[in-house]
Amino acid sequence: MNRWAGELAGRLLTVVVAFGLAFGLFALSGFDVGSIASGVLEGSLLGTGAVSNTIRWTIPLCLIGLGIAVSFRAGEFNIGAQGQMLIGSLLAVWVALEWNGPKFAVITLATVLAVLGGAAWSGVAGWLKVRAQADEVITTLMLNFVALQLVQWVTTGPLKDVATSGDSASTSRIDRSLRVQGSGEISIEIVALTALVAIGVWLLLERSRLGLHVSYVGGESSAAAWQGLPIARVQLISYLVAGALAGLTGAVEVFGPAGRVVTGATPLIGFTALIVTVVASYKVAGTVVSALFFGGLQAAILYLPIVSDVPVSGLRIVEGLVAMLITARVAVFLRRRRSASACSEASRHEASPEASSEMADAAEVR
Amino acid sequence: MEEFVASSIRTSIPLALAGVGSLFAVRAGIFHLGIEGLMLASAFAAVGVAHATSSVLLAVGAALAVSALLSLVYWALIDKLGANAIIAGLGLTTACIGGTAYFLDAIFDRRGRLDSPVGLPRPIRSAEDGLGAYVSELSILGWLTPVLVFIAWMILRRSRLGLRITAVGTYSYGAQAAGVQEQRVRLQAMLLTSIGAALAGTELALGGLSAFSEGMTNGRGFIALAAALFGLMHPLGTAAAAVFFGAAEAVGVVTQIQGFDLLPRPFILMIPFVLTIAAVTASAIVRKRTSAPKEETNIA
């Protein structure tokens, strides 16, 4: 219990420090900090439509973040969610634009294809990792760029919307009747889907044999090998789950708030989702809460220019600072580590939260 | 054809500078995803100072200083506070993307773009037409790039620091046993990387356009990392990979200009990334085959 409280306090402290630094910066450059703060609150919580904007951004962050949690728990540093989501979006928009079937059939087929596509995109990196030990940080990062180029191609070529021009090319909007949500409101279906996914991932990670294996493989891989666990299979499954959820998010975006695929204009949800998951220490409930927080931040980023003259990009700094600080441990510094390497070795690839919090515990005991 | 060659060389210069710079960090065992942010911040610092003072020398100095300062913060987070290098690196890049856009607005009151009254000097001015015209467009940093690559090679291969960097990255316990102060070596490696990133950012901003625009690095820092890996973490290999990546981009530009399309441009731009995946996989397989089976658990 003590450990949980300590960890939670550490995480809140990080966020407070990040906001403090950014607001200090705003104050130094002569902006009215009070109006920015109230703008953030209005944009994410209090203003009209603010809550639904927050939820609009929470949903993709949460869905992707849950997948990343599975992957990170297995010790696999899959940072390709952005690309996997784009592949899902492309497949979904393709089905929606090209097939004039009944609504239910179109949405089902598109979603299934998006899920499979995302899983396959992630599975490539996973397969290369378990078969050839190809570093997944690199392969997933590169696959993001490949997916980005595919989007570029689709939006300027096959599914180009003739109405758009210039840099922000996009596909045509899918038919209004296919949408489960306009851009302004919240869709019950999508919220319910997200809740189901969250419960499913929780059951998978916390209550199933596979989940136990995942944590075991990610945490104590040599012990897992001695136990004779099918390590490669567990790792590969973690990639498939992460990719499937990112692909699902792509479909949700298409049938939900976005309605089409746009080049260059989408905020990098896949990377923010990474921060969401790390902030939550790969816990399911934590991911939901932290997705709400970052969803609110995203809503505020889009709202702020309406009420304040502070540059929007200012709040991006908060996001960056949180990512920079979240895995840092003041306790580590205070403890004056005997060997720097033992920790950095461990933290290069698997910033295992367990390891860090154990260290924090050790510091507390002292 | 000349246009194609010139265009590939121009696009490959920042990639080569950042890629070779990133070698120091990567060889020291840090996969430096913050290099994209360092490039962007340096480009901004260079244009900002050039805009204010009209001095190229001060602009380059500012780029180097900003890049070094941010690297110091990144190093402190990783080595002193035990932060995860990849998450913190992505955070650094995000903060720089936000930060440059913010300061562009807060200091210069501009949105999106800031012009610089001066650019990097172009030492060789020759003929008006043909290859000569393209050659005269190369900035002094472009001409210096081969020298810098060679210096990086010498540092990595021949200097005590370079050998220590590689030792720390490949066999940390061995390096410690030999009395190498790991943290200090990683700091030095990071500062060398910051030089590469700063020069790449400067070249990008002041080499051709003499302007800064929001998000102008556009993933080039990540591509430079890919070049380092594709070039087998050797300075010459990295520089060659940078030229190759530059050429792939130039093929895209030239086909677009001339209107013939063998392949749609996005597919040509994909090639470097696909090849990097292939190269990383191939080198991993080679490593697996040649080295004795470690006590690795993933074999199952």
Interface residues (C-beta under 8 A of the other chain):
Chain A: L25 S29 G30 F31 F77 I79 L128 K129 V130 A132 Q133 A134 D135 V137 I138 T139 L141 M142 L143 F145 V146 Q149 L150 Q152 W153 T156 G157 S221 S222 A224 A225 L229 P230 I231 A232 Q235 F271 L274 I275 V278 P311 V312 S313 G314 L315 R316 I317 V318 E319 G320 L321 V322 A323 M324 L325 I326 T327 A328 R329 V330 V332 F333 R337 S339 A340 S341 C343 S344 E345 S347 R348 H349 A351 S356 M359
Chain B: G29 I30 F31 L33 V73 Y74 L77 I78 D79 K80 L81 G82 A83 N84 A85 I86 I87 A88 L90 G91 L92 T93 T94 A95 C96 I97 G98 G99 T100 A101 Y102 L104 D105 A106 I107 S172 Y173 Q176 E182 Q183 E214 G219 F222 I223 L225 A226 L229 P264 R265 P266 F267 L269 M270 F273 V274 T276 I277 V280 T281 A284 I285 R287 K288 E295 E296 T297 N298 A300
